[in-house]
């Protein structure tokens, strides 16, 4: 046989073998990915995946998986280096060095200018980032926001391609925590401008720098694959995360039993079952649920009426018979997950004496006094709520409490989560069953909810009291101290004493989790599930 022919045959054999080997490798790789995919039921569709436009925790969950900022949280919740590491720090400034191997998902390097542009975008009033004020500790950030970026030098500067310096208005105890959140994520300016109106809308409008990247995006499913260009990709063990959107709890239960879901929030009627087989993951999330009073309403501007409504609600019955999920009674606003100067803030300032719960006698007295002052014999009040099954049960309980104990006719209005947000912001309600989740580890994440000043120092909240505003402003200017905690307690007491809201309970998260998934990290402050340390023990 001709030597050339022999060589050709050998090459063909080797090629065929190589193709076969590659096919087997690809098939095995695909199977491995499928076997180690985490299927996580979000329950709701994210409202926005723009890192600067998140307005609810579902969006924050996804954004935190696909974006990473300068800093991040480690396994124990300590702040550590993310895209960058701190090289110097004072009370007035922090200097960062971008990691040499920090890249976007397209393989291009992440630069200090990407953070400069990202922060400036978050402070652009045209973007209308809901939590842009989180960045106000940056020098001139609030002035930059109010001046629409004109004639104001923002305290964020790229010293060189890898060095970023952030100057601060003042020492801010919680600012580094802000730098772990998507609001401070980098954005590549050239990509942003090329994307136009498609930025963060469809897959082509995303450029990722977190541990995962979106490979499928729809109204019912978001698939994330490991971002091989992530600076710490070698330590990411879970190759794929599949976010599903199943709103019905019974359907969720069925899918769990069929092995179609690995993680999901579950309803209280299944808690014992999941607890017995070791698949229940419960943690405090810091979220306060409360009745939010429209203080501009003709009736509810009367403080005695607001106090009467708050006093007669039996919170023990609420959490034990209606919730039945581990929620705890709230007589305050600030959750025990929040840090104080010495440990947890709530340990230093317990809320047990803030007011008496289920005080029907005093509630009736105040209600009758309110009726006299309003010149009325009876009242009809609109009570607004979201349309989830738990909220429906809760709103019915509140309706009955007010009817039986005070004789108030309560008209319940149940709407979607989106509509509840819209109507609350528009002031189209009397009372709304509302909730607030902490966004960072500091008391101001709650207190600022009822405080806002414009550039002229004018109060712009729906409720205002100079004493409260002065204290919260002072807290924002103070470093961590016992005195700061004392002022925080005073501000909280004002909200309670003025009956701006009626605290009901602090909620918990109850999740089913596949036993084979290990080292999932829960972030109670933000309710984020962190997958960067997770792995499958077996499948």
Buried (B, 14 or more C-beta within 10 A) or exposed (E): EEEEEEEEEEEEEEEEEEEEEEEEEEEEEEEEBEEBBBBBBBBBBBBBBBBBBBBBBBBBBBBBBBBBBBBBBEEEBEBBBBBBEBEEEEEEBBBBBBBEEBBBBEEBBBBBBBBBBBBBBBBBEEEEBBBBBBBBBBBBBBBBBBEEBEEBEBBBBBEEEBBBBBBBBEBBBBBBBBBBBBBBBBBBBEBBEEBEEEBBBEEEBBBBBBBBBBEEBEEEEBBBBBBEBBBBBEEBBBBBBBBBBBBEBEEBBEBBEEEEBBBBBBBBEBBEEBEEEEBBBBBBBBBBBBBBBBBEBEBBEBBBBBBBBBBBBBBEBBBEEBBEBBBBBBBBBBBBBBBBBEEBBBEBBEBEEBBEBBBBEBBBBBBBBBBEEBEEEEBEBBBBBBBBEBBBEBBBBBBEBBEEBBBBEBEBBBBEBBBBBEBBEEEBBBBBBBBBBBBBBBBBBBBBBBBBBEEEEEBEBBBBBEEBBEBBBBBBEBEBEEEBBBBBBBBBBBBBEBBBBBBBBBBBBBBBBBEEBBBBBBBBBBBBBBBBBBBBEEE
